[in-house]
Amino acid sequence: MAKCCSNLFTEFTFQDLTNAKPPSEKASPQEMIDKTKQLISAISWDLVVEFIISCIKRLNNIGNCPIIS
């Protein structure tokens, strides 16, 4: 498997995907990432911030995965 894909979906579950609701307004992926980072910057729970940033990095790498794109 390509290196960028090796840990792309770790810790995601099928339930996470089926429970996800699409945003009502359309935004570019980078705008969504920036807004999410801005939102979590106010959280003072480092473990949660690390987990969310990790998820964002993996989601952001989807575009680099030759299996998906």
C-alpha beads as a LAMMPS data file, in Angstrom:
LAMMPS data file: protein, C-alpha beads

69 atoms
68 bonds

1 atom types
1 bond types

-500.0 500.0 xlo xhi
-500.0 500.0 ylo yhi
-500.0 500.0 zlo zhi

Masses

1 110.0

Atoms # bond

1 1 1 0.000 0.000 0.000
2 1 1 1.225 3.508 -0.702
3 1 1 2.957 5.133 2.272
4 1 1 0.453 8.002 2.377
5 1 1 -2.406 5.487 2.661
6 1 1 -0.968 3.130 5.277
7 1 1 -2.575 4.800 8.280
8 1 1 -5.184 6.940 6.573
9 1 1 -8.224 5.222 8.046
10 1 1 -6.928 3.962 11.374
11 1 1 -9.266 4.679 14.264
12 1 1 -12.182 5.462 11.954
13 1 1 -15.163 3.137 12.206
14 1 1 -18.046 2.444 9.851
15 1 1 -20.349 3.964 12.472
16 1 1 -18.369 7.237 12.289
17 1 1 -19.040 7.385 8.571
18 1 1 -22.716 6.466 8.736
19 1 1 -23.426 8.945 11.537
20 1 1 -21.677 11.844 9.791
21 1 1 -23.910 14.604 8.513
22 1 1 -22.759 16.755 5.580
23 1 1 -22.405 20.483 6.217
24 1 1 -25.298 22.686 5.118
25 1 1 -23.000 25.197 3.461
26 1 1 -20.351 24.267 0.937
27 1 1 -16.742 25.131 1.644
28 1 1 -13.418 24.067 0.205
29 1 1 -11.591 21.323 2.119
30 1 1 -8.922 23.821 3.201
31 1 1 -11.563 26.250 4.497
32 1 1 -13.134 23.437 6.514
33 1 1 -9.739 22.426 7.936
34 1 1 -8.941 26.034 8.877
35 1 1 -12.341 26.531 10.551
36 1 1 -11.971 23.281 12.490
37 1 1 -8.467 24.182 13.680
38 1 1 -9.744 27.617 14.734
39 1 1 -12.613 26.034 16.653
40 1 1 -10.481 23.493 18.506
41 1 1 -7.815 26.059 19.354
42 1 1 -10.177 27.235 22.110
43 1 1 -10.237 23.761 23.698
44 1 1 -7.784 23.447 26.534
45 1 1 -7.847 19.661 26.534
46 1 1 -4.613 18.732 24.745
47 1 1 -5.547 15.092 24.181
48 1 1 -8.719 16.060 22.289
49 1 1 -6.867 18.656 20.228
50 1 1 -4.164 16.112 19.298
51 1 1 -6.785 13.541 18.292
52 1 1 -8.708 15.995 16.110
53 1 1 -5.562 17.318 14.431
54 1 1 -4.494 13.729 13.749
55 1 1 -7.847 13.026 12.091
56 1 1 -7.606 16.206 10.050
57 1 1 -4.122 15.284 8.818
58 1 1 -5.320 11.840 7.713
59 1 1 -8.384 13.274 5.990
60 1 1 -6.258 15.915 4.312
61 1 1 -3.998 13.155 2.931
62 1 1 -6.880 11.466 1.100
63 1 1 -6.159 13.616 -1.936
64 1 1 -2.612 12.208 -2.047
65 1 1 -3.713 8.585 -1.959
66 1 1 -3.465 6.966 -5.429
67 1 1 -5.934 4.261 -4.389
68 1 1 -8.710 6.794 -3.742
69 1 1 -7.931 9.552 -6.232

Bonds

1 1 1 2
2 1 2 3
3 1 3 4
4 1 4 5
5 1 5 6
6 1 6 7
7 1 7 8
8 1 8 9
9 1 9 10
10 1 10 11
11 1 11 12
12 1 12 13
13 1 13 14
14 1 14 15
15 1 15 16
16 1 16 17
17 1 17 18
18 1 18 19
19 1 19 20
20 1 20 21
21 1 21 22
22 1 22 23
23 1 23 24
24 1 24 25
25 1 25 26
26 1 26 27
27 1 27 28
28 1 28 29
29 1 29 30
30 1 30 31
31 1 31 32
32 1 32 33
33 1 33 34
34 1 34 35
35 1 35 36
36 1 36 37
37 1 37 38
38 1 38 39
39 1 39 40
40 1 40 41
41 1 41 42
42 1 42 43
43 1 43 44
44 1 44 45
45 1 45 46
46 1 46 47
47 1 47 48
48 1 48 49
49 1 49 50
50 1 50 51
51 1 51 52
52 1 52 53
53 1 53 54
54 1 54 55
55 1 55 56
56 1 56 57
57 1 57 58
58 1 58 59
59 1 59 60
60 1 60 61
61 1 61 62
62 1 62 63
63 1 63 64
64 1 64 65
65 1 65 66
66 1 66 67
67 1 67 68
68 1 68 69
